[in-house]
Amino acid sequence: MNSPSNKKRILSIAIALMFLNACTKEVTPQTLAGSDKDTHGCIGSAGYLWCAKENVCVRPWELAKDKGFENTEGDVKKYCGRASKLKD
């Protein structure tokens, strides 16, 4: 009864059951960093927003510095247009 072939068979069945059990676990999808692109392809979690005037994704603080205005929501919206969205 406890021959080597029976032990191998039991071990093989145990391993197969472990793999099958792992396949039945529900996997919850995780949000990958940088996967939060808006309709223009701007990645909000990296600080980017769409600027219609520049026609590219920009970081508001960099844009404000480059163009010489204050980095406020109002000034960025005034420069880029109403389509720009800043996170609260």
CORDA-V624088 format. One record per backbone hydrogen bond with DSSP energy under -1.0 kcal/mol. CO is the residue of the C=O (numbers start at 1). NH is the residue of the N-H. If there is no record, write none. Layout:
# CORDA-V624088
co->(CO/CO)
nh->(NH/NH)
This chain:
# CORDA-V624088
co->(3/4/5/6/7/8/9/10/11/12/13/14/15/16/17/18/19/32/36/38/42/43/43/44/49/51/51/56/58/59/60/61/62/63/64/64/70/72/73/74/75/76/77/81)
nh->(7/8/9/10/11/12/13/14/15/16/17/18/19/20/21/22/23/35/44/41/38/46/48/47/58/55/56/51/49/63/64/65/66/67/68/69/72/76/77/78/79/80/81/84)
